[in-house]
Amino acid sequence: MAMRAPGVFLTSLLLTAGLALHAMPAATAAEITTQPRVVGGQEADPDEFGFVASVLSAPRYRQSGAYQAQYCAASLTSPTTLVTAAHCLVDQQTGERLRPRDILIAFGSDLRSPRVRVIGVEDFAIHPDYRVKTAANDIAVVYLAEPVTDFPTIDVAQGADVVAYDAPGTAAQVAGWGNTRARGDRFLPELQVGNVRVFPASACGRGKGYEVNGVQFKGFSKREANPRTMLCAAGASPAGDVIDACQGDSGGPLTAGVGDARRLIGVVSWGQQCASRLPGVYTRVSAETDFLIDAGVLGPQPPILAPVVEVIEQTPTTARVRIVAPQDGTRITAFAVTATDESTGQVYSCTTAPKPGGRSATCEFTDLPTTGSLRVEAISGNASGSSPVSSPIVVEL
């Protein structure tokens, strides 16, 4: 696994053979010496991608300017908040947080332009379950020292957007200031955008391949990627050239939709080399809803998709069921399940809650009749409302 933030330091070389570089340690925040960009991309339209900001080393910026100081990217989600990758803000060797004063955020698509606007960081929040070794929950929220109102923001995919935009084959775009070459280095000061496709879960944790524009990609195994919290994507040009994020793109956006319908669906996290026959891996934003709500990026919404119910254990007078809420970018705090005796109409009820951040739970019905059948249905919900009712299942007694 290779994080996609550059990390060539004068005091600590973190390059592993064949892999990309790690994020900078706090003690060497001034020592960044490379600023890589998107492989196979094109220059971004500043009007359409003005929400993309660059993350800078503050000491390096004071020495050499924004172009030399850039090492990650982020997405402006409100005048004071940005979403980026957790590994951009954590020492990958020790797991310690960087210091907010060592980080700056720059707005403007050309890092060499005198019009680049640079703002300090008040603080940042890292997902509490982020893991350096596995890149699980590789997401963070940055809080600006002053609001930005002259650059556009992007909405995080939530509710119906998740259903539309997380689907396999969805056209998406990745943006950043990362390496534009799969081999060697070519660092452009202008923001680059690459057209990619969302891969199915089977190619992002289940080892199956996937084809994009005639190019056959390999898939990651379950030991390498978790499709519940990670999303894979890559692209291919008509000539068969692979389009992918690379070093320096970490924390940048994977978006779907156009214009006002553009939504943030992923955060650049890691990959195996750049523009290879393996896809890039992104943090699946729809799986991080609880964190983003707690961090002030999202407001709660009622779930829009019905849960799924299945029987997992049964005796002559008891039935234990599992309830699973599909991933729709909303928080789930409770489930309510009913089991109706189809012959007598008697209703048995059960309520339960998932673990924090979870989307499944179990319910047990006791003292059931020994004959007949039960129709079992469920809803999920939170403080904002409830989901539709699940498709019923019939339990034979």
N, C-alpha and C positions, 0 to 999 in steps of 0.2 A: 504494500500500500504506500502511496506517495501523496502527501498533501500538495496542494497546488498553489502554495505561497513560496516565493523565492527565499533563500536563506543562505547565501554565500557570505560568510562573515570573516573579517580579518582575524578574529580570535577563535572561531569555531566553525570548522567545515563539516556540514551535516549531510553532504551528498553521499548517497548510497548508490553503488553501481547500477546503472539502468533505471534509477528512480528519480523523481522530481525532488525539489528541495523543500525543507521544512520552514515553518514560520520562525520569526526572529526571537531569540531569547531576550528577556528584559534587560539583562546586563549588557547586551551588545546592540541595543536598538539603533545606535548611530552607525553601525557597521555594514548596512546593506549596500551591496555593490552591483546588483543586477536588477533590472526592471523588465521581466519578460511580459508577452501579449497573446490573443485567440488564434489558433492554427486554422487556416482556411477561411478566415473571416474577411470582412470588408469594413471600411470606415463607417462608423455609426452616424446616423442623422441626429445632431445635437438636440433638435426639437422633440424627437421621439424618445430618445434615451437620456434626457437630461437628468433623470432621477438616479443615474449611476454615478457614484462618487468614488474617488480613490482614497485608500487608506495609506497614510504616510508615516514614516519614521520622523518624529519631530526634530531630533538632533540632526539627522541627515538632511532634512529640509532646510534647516538654518545654514547648513554648509553648502548645499549644492542645488537646492530648488526642488520643485515637485516631481519632475521627471526622474531624477536620481533617487528620490525618497519613496516613491510608490512601491508597495509590496503586496497589497491586497485591494479588493474592491468591496463596495457595499451598495445597498439600495435604500434611497430615501423614502420612507413610508409615511412620514408626517414631518412638519417643519422642524421637529426636534429629535426624531428617531430614525435610525438606519438599521437594517438587517444585514448581517454579515456572517462569516464562518467563525465558530468558536476558536478554531486553531490559529486564526489570525491574531488572537488576543491572548494566547497561552504559550508559554515556553514548552516546546514539544519534548524537551529532555527532562525537565523537572515537574511539569504540570502546573507551574505557578503562573498566576495572572501577570500580564504586563501592567505597567503603570499608565493610567489615563493621560498623564502629562507628557508621556513619551510618544503619544499618538496624535495625529492631526487628520482632518478630513478635508479633502479638496473637491471642489465642484467646478466643472468645466471639462469638455471632452478632449482638449489639447493640453497636455501637461506642460508644454513649453510656452504656452501663451501667457502674456503678462496679465491677462484677464482672469486667470484661475483664481478662484476665491477659496481661501484656506481658513478653517474654523477649528477651534480647540474642542477637546472632548471633556465633558463634565464627568462622565462615568460610563460604565457599560455593564451589561448583565450577560453572563454566560449560562447556557442551559445547565441546570444542576446535575444532570445525568450525562454530560459530555464525557466521553472516554477517549483519551489520546490514542491508545493502541488500536482501537477498533473504528474510530471516527463516528461512533454512535452519537446521535443528537448534536451534530457539528453545526451549531447555530448560536448566534449571540445578537444582542441588541445594543447599539451604541447611542448614547444620549449626548447631543450637541451642547456646547456651552452657550450657544445663542441660536435662536430659531432662523431657519432658512425659508423665506417665502418667495424668492424669485427664481426657484428651480422647481420643476414638477415633482410630484410624488407618484408612487405606484401602489396600488392596492394589493394586498396579499390574497391569494385565491382562497375562497371560503364558500361553503354551501354549494350552490349549483355550479359555481365555477370549477370546483374540484372534480365533479363528475365529468364535466366537459373537457377540462384541460389536462387531467392526469391520465387520460385514456391512452393506451398504446397506439402509436402512430401519429399522435398529435404533433403538429408542426410547432416548433418552439425556437427560441433564439437565446443564445448565451452571449453576454457582453463582458468585456474587461480589457485590461491593458497587459495581457499575458503574452507569452512567447508565440510568434507567428510561424515558427518552424518546428517540425517534428524532430529534426536533427539540426543541431547547431542553434545559434541564437540570432534573432532579428527583433529588435525592440523599437516599436513605433510609438511616438508620443500621443498619437490620436487613438481614441477609444475605438475598439474593433467589435464587430458583431458577427456571429456565425449562425447559420440556419441548421438546426438539428431536428431530430425526431425523438419523441419519448419512447423508450423501450418497454415492453411488457415485463411484468414481474418474473416471468419465466427466464428472462435473460439478465435479471438483476438480483440473483440470489438462488436461482434454481438450475443454473448451468446450461441453459438452452441458448442456441444462437438466434440471431435476428438479422433480417436483411433490410438495408436502406439504399434505395436507388441502385440496386444491383450489386451492392457491396455486402458481403456476408460478414457479420460481426460475430465474435464469440460472446459467451455470457459468463457472468461471475457465478461462482458456486455459493452455497449458503454459508460457507465458512468465510467467504470474502465480503459478501454484501447482504444486507437485510432489507428486503423489498418493502417492509412495513415502514421503515424510517428513511430509506434511501431510494432515489430515483435515478435511473440510468438514461443517458441520452448521447447521441452522436449523429453526425450527418455525413453525407457524401455528395460531392459535386457530380455533374453529368460525366465528367472525365474520370470519376472514380477516386478522387482525392478525398481523404477523410477530413471532416470538420470536427474540431474538438477544443475544449478548454485546455490550458496548459499552465506552466508555472507563472505566477503573477496574477492569475485570474481568480484565485481563491476568494471566497466571500461574495463574488459577483453574482448577478442574477441569471436564472433561467426563467424566461417568461414565455407565456402563450397568449394568443389574442393580439389584436392590433388596436391602435388608437386608444380611445377611452375604455375599451374592453381588455386592454393588456393587463395581465395579472402576474404576480410573482408566484411561481410554482416550485422553484428549487434554488438552492444556494450551492455554488461551486465548492466541492469538498475534496475529492481525491481521484486518482486514476493510476493506471499502470502505464508509464511512459506517456507520450502525447501523440494523438492522432494515430493510434495503433488500431488493431482489429478488436480491441476491447473498448467499450463505451466509457465516457466520463461518468463519474458518480457524483450525485448531488444530494444534499439534504432535502428530503421530501417535506416541503413546508406544511402541507396539510396534516402531517403527522405531529407537528410541533405546536398545535393550537393552544394547548394549556399553557405552555411557556410564553407564547406570544400574547395571550390574554393577560397573564400575570405581569408581563413586562410592559404592558400598556400599548402594545402595537395593535391589537385586535379588541373589539368588543364582542361579547357573547352573542351567539345566534342559536335559535333552536335547531336541532338536527333535522335534516331534510330527507334522509333516507331511513327506511324502516329497518329495524334489526332483523337478524336471522336467529331462529330458535331450533335447537336440536336436542334430542333425548340422549343423555350420556350414561344413565344408569336407571334400572327399573327393577322393582320387586313386586310381589302381588298387591301391596297396599301403598307403595311409594313410587314417585318418579322424580328424577333429578334431571334438570335441563340446563343447557348452556345458552346464554344469550350473547350475541356478538353484534355490535353496531358497526356498519360499514364506515370506511374512512371518508368523511365528507367535509373535513376541515372544521368541525364543530366540537365543542366540549361535551362529554357525557358524564353526568353526575349520578344518574339513577336509572334503573330499569323497573318496570312493572309488568308482571306476567299473570295471565289468567288462564285457568284450565276449566272448561265448561263440560259437565257431564252431558253428553248428547242425548241421553234418554230421559233424564230427569230435569235438566236445566240448572242443576246446582253448580255454583261457581266457586272455585278454589282460587285464592289470590296469593301472590308472593311479590314482595318488593326487595330489591337488592341494589348494591352499588359496585361499580368497578373499582379497582385500585386506582390511586391518583395517576392520571395520565393514561389509564387503560381504557379499553373499549369492549371488555367482555366481563361476564360474571356468571354465577350459577344460582339457581333457585331449586328448592326441594319441596315437593308436595307430599303430604303424609295423610294417613287415614282415608285413603281412596277406596272406592268400592272395588270389589274383586272381579266384577264383570262389567262389560260395556266398553265405552270408548270416551276419550276426552279430546276436546278441541283446544289446542294450546296456542295462544297469541301473546304478543309482547309489544311494548313501546319503550323507547328510550327518551331521555329528557334532560333538561337543565333548567336553570332559573328563568330562561327566556321562553321556554315552551317545550312541547313534546314532538316526537317524530310521528310519521304515519304508523299505522298498525302493521305488524309483520304478517306475512303470509302464514295462514294457520297450518299447524301440523296435527295429525291425529295419532293419539296414543291409545293402543288397544290394551285393555286391562284383562 
